[in-house]
Amino acid sequence: MSLVNPVFVDEVKRSGEFNANACMNCGVCSAVCPMGIELLPRKLFRYVLLGLQDKVLENRETVYSCLLCGMCEANCPAGVNIAENVRSLRYYMNKKVFKI
């Protein structure tokens, strides 16, 4: 069971540009991903928006597996900055969790 952290999304937003709320959950991002990453960006971003910090941290390997190639972003009909969102999550994890 994950606890809800109501300020999680605000903390991630402070780390950079995070526009995951524009996601329409269409699935194009996962269809074009060359890595075939199991955890869809839309699901990961939804965790952030819902304040499920534990769920995001459980999937840190996925966050760091992304190549940041931009294929998902280039094909996103909603214009979600997916690669930048992943960078924001990495920055948050590095500063707040791993204290790098």
FIMARRO-950115 format. One record per residue: residue in three letters; z, y, x of N, C-alpha, C in turn. Coordinates in steps of 0.001 Angstrom, whole numbers, plus 500000, padded with zeros to 6 digits. Each point is the difference from the previous one (the first is absolute). Example, Ala and Ser with C-alpha at 12.3 -4.5 7.8 and 13.67 -1.06 7.14 Angstrom:
REM FIMARRO-950115
ALA507800494310513190500000501190499110500000501200500900/SER499280501050499650500060501190500820500730501090499230/
This chain:
REM FIMARRO-950115
MET500000498826500838500000501174499162500000501244500889/SER499096500907499728499899501231500770500742501130499312/LEU500672500792500794500657501188499478499003501147500005/VAL500124500879499040499111501152499912500601501148500799/ASN499188500545500880500383501172500782499202501173499425/PRO500625500831499167499267501065499311499405501069500919/VAL500463500100501218499461501008500919499027499406501018/PHE499722498714499890499128499321500963498632500661500081/VAL499367500234498865498667500599500007500036501394500630/ASP501059500757499756500116501329500609500152499902501513/GLU500730499002500467500158499797501439498680499612500647/VAL499230499158499330498695499603500530499052501189499990/LYS500046500810498956499126501182499914500293500986501114/ARG501255500123500394500354500900501101499356499552501300/SER499678498719500074499412499449501217498518500338500122/GLY499386500459498943498579500331500040499424500110498608/GLU498693500040499922499280500063498726500083498637499324/PHE500556499966498800500128498735499275499580500235498558/ASN498774499564499653499486500259498659499780498708499212/ALA500898499063500133499853498702499352500019500075498483/ASN500571501066499441500045500094498547498619500197499386/ALA498986500287500798498632500118499501499335498638499813/CYS500611498943500526499429498649499929499835499551498552/MET498803499481499673499692499508498649500166498488499887/ASN500427499343501073500172498540500018498715499244499695/CYS498884500469500522498703499372499723499733498783500881/GLY500599499956501202499834498860500889498858500104500995/VAL499272501106500016498892500169500938500510499926501438/CYS501172500547500250500563500018501361500128498588500562/SER500485499097499184500179498630500482498675499263500112/ALA499033500366499173498699499331500032499221500301501272/VAL500199501179500559499233500395501184500782499882501304/CYS501251499601499944500831499920501200499510498903500941/PRO499633500347501244499528498986500939501104499041500462/MET501249500404499831501125499155500400500371499006498904/GLY499577500258498774500369499126498893501510499955499819/ILE500635501132500189501458500074499912500443499622498593/GLU500960499088499953500470499473498727500668501050499126/LEU500847500817500577500689501028499231499050501179499818/LEU499608500220498790499059501066499705500628501361500235/PRO499219500966500502500563501348500175500585500524498699/ARG499334499711498901500485500528498722501386499462499657/LYS500270498764500370501309499409499735501052500602500937/LEU499652500140501249500902500590500985500349501436499616/PHE498997500775499615500230501388499624500825500093498715/ARG499796499074499090500781499980498760501474499764500319/TYR500260499121500965501383499771500431500642501320500440/VAL499245500795500770500530501278500480500282500913498815/LEU499040500115499098500157500887498850501169499589499108/LEU500276498702499939501101499502499180501345500041500735/GLY499969500358501291501232500080500774500494498666500518/LEU499101499020500073500379498656500459499864499902501518/GLN500865500698500688499980500067501459500101498615500634/ASP500856499147499469500166498649500551498690499214499961/LYS499251500146498897498729499277499867498995500490501040/VAL499991501291500250499097500555501010500395499487501379/LEU501280500046500310500463499567501315499793498502500211/GLU500062499211498932499713498565500104498561499757500433/ASN499134500954499715498576499859500283499549500867501167/ARG500930500281500931499633500861501126498913499393500869/GLU499931498683500082498929499369500776498633500374499426/THR499918500045498690498750500393499351499679501458500292/VAL501011500856499947499793501422500268499449500190501411/TYR500511499236500956499535500132501378498757499154500303/SER499583499147499076498785499196500189498734500769499635/CYS500154501028499199498844500791499567499305500601501224/LEU498680499891500026499211500527501115499750501503499907/LEU500319500584498844499727501414499743498517500318500168/CYS499164499039499645498550500156500172499386500948498971/GLY500664500152498858499519500927498986499014499436498994/MET499699498702500093499077499396499030500529500166498578/CYS501277499766499821500617500118498676499904501441499505/GLU500304500911500873500009501418499654498607500500499646/ALA499005499581500762498623500424499756499479499500498656/ASN500547498905499520499524499412498747500924500260498814/CYS501084500705500201500976500238498937499459501020498996/PRO499815499588498733499478500933498999500989501108499618/ALA501277499803500295501017501003499665500264500967501154/GLY499395499742501150500191500875501153501369499906500639/VAL500634498823499875501307499804500621499817499938501518/ASN500839500726500713499959499998501466500769498786500507/ILE499414498837499859500700498744500270500438499899501454/ALA499103500280500917500355499905501421501111500987500341/GLU499923501202499454501041500997500258501324499575499363/ASN499928499356498832501220499489499364500652498931500870/VAL499184499138500581500524498955500883500612500650501240/ARG499342501033500530500576500725501146501351500611499630/SER500100500539498795501266500585499540501091498944499942/LEU499649498819499514500978498908499942500425499583501405/ARG499042499915500909500331499640501378500913501044500628/TYR499679501254499778500815501085500544501420499909499456/TYR500113499798498688501307499864499372500770498841500629/MET499344498847500130500665498826500571500427500252501434/ASN499126500621500782500333500272501396501194500942500146/LYS500035501052499186501054501011500113501305499597499320/LYS499912499437498818501186499738499196500561498597500167/VAL499138499028500186500442498616500023500181499509501431/PHE498961500185500821500036499501501370500550501033500966/LYS500130501246499521500543501119500781499315500174501346/ILE498674499968499937499189500170501219499766501476500233/
